[in-house]
């Protein structure tokens, strides 16, 4: 074979190789080498066998779960200004997460919010705390997943079962029998349980140096309202030793708390409101749960247990507008969270409390209970809806979406009933799969939060010191101590962390509050 023939053959095979292998090479470059990194890795067989014997905290409401490891190098991706990563939820089911700017809530707490690529209706919260990861992923089809710390070197990926978290309707009826009639609520204001005595001066819960008087009429010409500020709510989350044990110890519970904060802020963002919660303190509290959430809430609020004084002292120390108490799960509880519901646009700083069962911290329960603290109620025909909310349209919303010829029932965060609960507060101006998530006249929790968050955000973290409770029965309503009742202006710009430098004025908690459970 001549040299020219050899050259032609070499050229021919080179051309064929270029045609065959160049696309493969390009595919490797663009789709493999540049693909977002995979966060989830496999455990070794020894770890798998060991963890298979361990019951996860989310077992009562899990559809399925598995144990995995997290690549610490990929975890550093969360520190970037923006980025992407892949998460294999279950074998054959991998999602790509696109997230924005990392939010450094504290020195040891990084939070990012994002979406699943190709699913604009999805909702993702990812956090890191002392090198530990926590994640929450709500897909556009309504399915929900959480990734939580399970022990040294291991994590659990859990798909939540919305049906298992939905309380049986007959139990709702049983609970509803204990609710008061709206006619019994003085001035249709806020609600309280147990009821305070009428026309008697009583100490403010946890702050005995202040007093309040429950009155049936308003003796002053003009109501006192808060000096409003940015819609940033300082929140303190405490947990009992038993609650920490249920969540894989201190590192497990602290990471879950930070994930819950990120989840709630993601819900606010998706719902079209500028509100935000800020974790001002988290820690263990030497409190023994009674096994009944309502009793725990009452003891904490009214400081009737020797163990609860520390809760109120910590609230003052850390200037927390709202306080959450995490207790261990108990078979005595029909529902998994309880809180005080505002039923008027009046501040009630002495009732800024809620209690939840620890395993439910990264479901929708905490967002639901804080929603009550902000004046949001359930859907109009749900249990407790007759009590109203901060406004006449402070209700949740249930609706249907249609996909592939199938009708899918959907409910917003505050609603009961069948169907998947999505991470949205009701808002007629925000759509989910092309369907409004609220109703202007009845269901606009986002509007409620937009109005009440600046008020609740001045309970403790927005001023100079503990609340000053103004008693109209003795002081009267004068220009010096009364503020305009005009609607507040919600500040949407970036704001510095509390405390904010402005006067602190409070209306006494003279109305009733009633606790509404998730």
VEXMIKOL-468718 format. One record per residue (C-alpha): z, y negated, x negated. Coordinates in steps of 0.5 Angstrom, whole numbers, padded with zeros to 4 digits, always signed. Example, Ala and Ser with C-alpha at 12.3 -4.5 7.8 and 13.67 -1.06 7.14 Angstrom:
BEGIN
+0016+0009-0025/+0014+0002-0027/
//
This chain:
BEGIN
+0000+0000+0000/-0002-0007-0003/+0003-0012-0004/-0001-0016+0002/+0000-0011+0007/+0008-0010+0005/+0008-0017+0006/+0005-0017+0013/+0010-0011+0015/+0016-0015+0012/+0014-0021+0016/+0013-0017+0022/+0020-0014+0022/+0023-0021+0020/+0020-0024+0026/+0022-0018+0031/+0029-0018+0028/+0029-0026+0029/+0027-0025+0036/+0032-0019+0038/+0038-0021+0034/+0038-0029+0034/+0039-0029+0041/+0045-0025+0040/+0047-0029+0034/+0047-0035+0039/+0051-0032+0044/+0056-0030+0039/+0057-0037+0037/+0057-0041+0043/+0060-0036+0048/+0065-0032+0043/+0067-0036+0037/+0067-0042+0042/+0071-0039+0048/+0078-0042+0049/+0083-0037+0046/+0087-0032+0050/+0094-0033+0051/+0096-0026+0053/+0096-0020+0048/+0099-0013+0049/+0105-0010+0048/+0106-0004+0044/+0108+0002+0047/+0115+0002+0045/+0116-0004+0049/+0112-0002+0055/+0116+0004+0056/+0123+0000+0055/+0121-0006+0060/+0118-0001+0065/+0125+0001+0066/+0127-0006+0067/+0127-0009+0074/+0124-0016+0074/+0128-0022+0078/+0122-0023+0082/+0121-0016+0085/+0123-0017+0092/+0117-0022+0093/+0112-0019+0088/+0106-0016+0090/+0105-0013+0083/+0107-0015+0076/+0106-0013+0069/+0109-0014+0062/+0105-0018+0056/+0106-0022+0050/+0104-0029+0048/+0100-0031+0042/+0105-0036+0039/+0099-0039+0036/+0095-0040+0042/+0101-0043+0045/+0101-0049+0040/+0094-0051+0044/+0099-0054+0049/+0101-0060+0044/+0093-0062+0044/+0091-0068+0048/+0087-0064+0052/+0084-0057+0052/+0083-0050+0055/+0085-0043+0054/+0084-0036+0057/+0090-0032+0061/+0089-0025+0063/+0093-0024+0069/+0091-0017+0070/+0086-0012+0067/+0079-0015+0069/+0082-0021+0072/+0082-0027+0067/+0082-0034+0068/+0080-0040+0064/+0085-0046+0064/+0083-0053+0063/+0088-0058+0062/+0089-0065+0061/+0094-0069+0057/+0101-0066+0054/+0107-0069+0057/+0113-0069+0053/+0119-0069+0058/+0124-0068+0052/+0124-0066+0045/+0124-0059+0047/+0120-0059+0053/+0112-0060+0053/+0109-0059+0060/+0101-0059+0062/+0098-0059+0069/+0091-0057+0070/+0086-0053+0074/+0082-0046+0074/+0075-0047+0071/+0070-0047+0077/+0076-0048+0082/+0078-0055+0084/+0083-0053+0089/+0087-0049+0084/+0093-0051+0081/+0096-0050+0074/+0103-0052+0071/+0104-0049+0064/+0110-0051+0060/+0113-0049+0053/+0121-0050+0051/+0124-0048+0044/+0118-0044+0043/+0118-0040+0050/+0112-0040+0055/+0112-0041+0063/+0106-0041+0067/+0104-0042+0074/+0097-0041+0077/+0095-0042+0084/+0088-0040+0085/+0083-0043+0090/+0083-0037+0094/+0091-0038+0096/+0094-0033+0091/+0099-0035+0086/+0102-0032+0080/+0107-0034+0075/+0109-0032+0068/+0116-0032+0066/+0120-0030+0060/+0123-0023+0060/+0127-0022+0054/+0125-0023+0046/+0118-0022+0045/+0116-0021+0052/+0114-0024+0059/+0112-0022+0066/+0106-0023+0070/+0107-0023+0077/+0103-0024+0083/+0107-0027+0089/+0107-0024+0096/+0107-0029+0101/+0108-0025+0106/+0115-0022+0103/+0117-0029+0102/+0116-0031+0110/+0122-0030+0114/+0122-0026+0120/+0121-0030+0126/+0127-0027+0130/+0131-0029+0124/+0129-0036+0125/+0131-0036+0133/+0138-0033+0130/+0138-0039+0126/+0136-0044+0131/+0141-0043+0135/+0146-0046+0130/+0142-0053+0130/+0145-0059+0134/+0141-0062+0139/+0137-0069+0137/+0141-0072+0142/+0147-0071+0138/+0145-0074+0132/+0147-0082+0132/+0142-0087+0132/+0137-0082+0131/+0139-0083+0123/+0140-0078+0118/+0144-0071+0120/+0150-0068+0117/+0154-0061+0117/+0160-0061+0118/+0160-0067+0122/+0164-0073+0119/+0170-0075+0124/+0168-0082+0128/+0170-0088+0126/+0175-0086+0120/+0175-0088+0113/+0173-0082+0109/+0172-0081+0101/+0165-0081+0099/+0163-0073+0097/+0165-0073+0089/+0166-0080+0089/+0173-0081+0092/+0173-0088+0089/+0168-0090+0095/+0169-0089+0102/+0164-0089+0108/+0165-0089+0116/+0161-0086+0121/+0160-0091+0126/+0156-0090+0133/+0153-0097+0133/+0150-0102+0128/+0155-0108+0128/+0151-0112+0123/+0144-0116+0125/+0140-0114+0119/+0141-0107+0115/+0142-0106+0108/+0136-0103+0104/+0135-0101+0097/+0133-0105+0092/+0126-0100+0091/+0123-0098+0084/+0118-0094+0081/+0118-0087+0085/+0121-0083+0079/+0127-0079+0081/+0132-0076+0076/+0134-0069+0078/+0139-0065+0075/+0139-0057+0075/+0145-0053+0074/+0146-0046+0074/+0152-0041+0075/+0153-0035+0069/+0151-0030+0074/+0144-0034+0076/+0142-0034+0068/+0144-0027+0068/+0139-0025+0073/+0133-0029+0069/+0134-0026+0063/+0139-0031+0060/+0139-0038+0058/+0132-0038+0055/+0130-0035+0061/+0133-0040+0066/+0132-0046+0062/+0124-0045+0061/+0124-0043+0069/+0127-0050+0070/+0122-0053+0066/+0117-0050+0070/+0119-0051+0076/+0120-0059+0075/+0112-0058+0072/+0110-0055+0079/+0113-0060+0083/+0110-0066+0079/+0103-0062+0080/+0105-0061+0088/+0106-0069+0088/+0099-0070+0084/+0095-0065+0088/+0098-0068+0095/+0096-0075+0093/+0102-0078+0092/+0105-0082+0086/+0112-0079+0086/+0115-0076+0080/+0121-0072+0078/+0124-0072+0072/+0129-0067+0069/+0135-0071+0067/+0140-0065+0065/+0140-0058+0066/+0146-0053+0064/+0151-0048+0066/+0156-0049+0071/+0163-0045+0072/+0162-0044+0079/+0163-0037+0083/+0158-0037+0089/+0161-0035+0095/+0154-0031+0097/+0152-0036+0102/+0148-0042+0101/+0150-0046+0106/+0157-0045+0104/+0155-0047+0097/+0152-0053+0099/+0157-0055+0103/+0163-0054+0097/+0158-0058+0092/+0157-0064+0097/+0164-0065+0099/+0167-0062+0093/+0172-0058+0097/+0172-0053+0091/+0176-0054+0084/+0170-0052+0081/+0165-0057+0084/+0168-0063+0081/+0165-0062+0074/+0158-0062+0078/+0160-0069+0081/+0162-0071+0074/+0156-0069+0071/+0152-0072+0076/+0155-0079+0074/+0154-0078+0067/+0147-0076+0067/+0145-0081+0073/+0142-0076+0077/+0139-0078+0084/+0138-0071+0086/+0142-0064+0084/+0140-0057+0085/+0145-0051+0084/+0142-0045+0082/+0146-0039+0085/+0145-0031+0084/+0141-0028+0090/+0145-0025+0095/+0144-0020+0101/+0148-0025+0105/+0142-0030+0105/+0137-0030+0111/+0133-0036+0107/+0133-0037+0100/+0134-0045+0099/+0138-0050+0103/+0138-0058+0103/+0140-0064+0106/+0134-0067+0110/+0133-0074+0111/+0132-0076+0118/+0131-0083+0118/+0129-0088+0112/+0136-0090+0110/+0139-0088+0103/+0144-0082+0103/+0146-0082+0096/+0152-0078+0097/+0148-0072+0100/+0143-0071+0094/+0144-0064+0094/+0140-0057+0095/+0142-0050+0093/+0137-0044+0092/+0137-0037+0090/+0135-0037+0082/+0130-0032+0082/+0126-0036+0087/+0126-0042+0082/+0118-0042+0081/+0116-0040+0088/+0115-0046+0093/+0123-0046+0095/+0125-0052+0090/+0119-0056+0092/+0121-0055+0099/+0128-0056+0099/+0127-0063+0095/+0122-0064+0100/+0127-0064+0105/+0131-0069+0101/+0126-0074+0101/+0125-0073+0109/+0120-0068+0110/+0121-0063+0115/+0117-0057+0117/+0111-0056+0122/+0112-0059+0129/+0113-0052+0132/+0117-0049+0126/+0125-0048+0126/+0129-0055+0126/+0123-0059+0127/+0126-0062+0133/+0131-0066+0128/+0125-0070+0126/+0124-0073+0119/+0124-0080+0115/+0118-0082+0120/+0115-0079+0126/+0109-0076+0122/+0114-0073+0117/+0112-0066+0118/+0108-0060+0115/+0101-0057+0117/+0098-0051+0118/+0091-0050+0118/+0085-0045+0117/+0079-0044+0112/+0073-0040+0113/+0070-0036+0107/+0065-0030+0108/+0066-0030+0115/+0073-0029+0115/+0078-0034+0118/+0084-0035+0113/+0091-0038+0115/+0094-0043+0110/+0100-0047+0111/+0103-0053+0106/+0109-0053+0102/+0114-0055+0108/+0111-0050+0113/+0113-0043+0116/+0109-0038+0119/+0104-0033+0117/+0098-0035+0111/+0099-0037+0104/+0103-0043+0102/+0099-0047+0098/+0102-0052+0093/+0100-0058+0097/+0105-0063+0101/+0101-0065+0108/+0096-0071+0107/+0090-0072+0112/+0087-0075+0106/+0087-0069+0102/+0082-0063+0103/+0083-0056+0101/+0076-0052+0102/+0074-0058+0106/+0079-0058+0111/+0084-0064+0112/+0091-0061+0109/+0095-0066+0115/+0094-0070+0121/+0095-0078+0121/+0100-0078+0127/+0104-0072+0126/+0103-0069+0119/+0103-0073+0113/+0109-0071+0108/+0105-0075+0102/+0106-0081+0106/+0113-0080+0107/+0115-0078+0100/+0111-0084+0098/+0116-0089+0102/+0122-0085+0100/+0121-0083+0093/+0123-0090+0091/+0129-0090+0095/+0132-0084+0093/+0130-0085+0086/+0135-0091+0086/+0141-0087+0088/+0143-0086+0081/+0138-0087+0076/+0135-0093+0078/+0141-0098+0077/+0147-0100+0072/+0152-0095+0075/+0155-0091+0080/+0153-0093+0087/+0156-0099+0091/+0157-0097+0098/+0157-0103+0102/+0161-0102+0109/+0159-0107+0114/+0165-0106+0119/+0169-0110+0114/+0164-0114+0110/+0159-0116+0115/+0151-0117+0114/+0150-0123+0110/+0144-0126+0106/+0148-0125+0100/+0149-0117+0101/+0143-0116+0106/+0136-0114+0103/+0129-0115+0107/+0127-0109+0111/+0120-0110+0109/+0116-0104+0107/+0117-0102+0099/+0111-0103+0094/+0110-0096+0091/+0109-0098+0083/+0103-0093+0081/+0103-0096+0074/+0106-0092+0068/+0113-0093+0068/+0119-0092+0063/+0124-0087+0064/+0131-0089+0067/+0135-0093+0068/+0131-0099+0070/+0134-0106+0069/+0135-0108+0076/+0141-0109+0081/+0144-0103+0085/+0145-0104+0092/+0147-0098+0097/+0148-0097+0104/+0154-0093+0106/+0152-0086+0108/+0154-0087+0116/+0150-0083+0119/+0149-0075+0120/+0146-0071+0115/+0144-0063+0117/+0142-0058+0112/+0135-0055+0113/+0134-0048+0109/+0127-0046+0106/
//
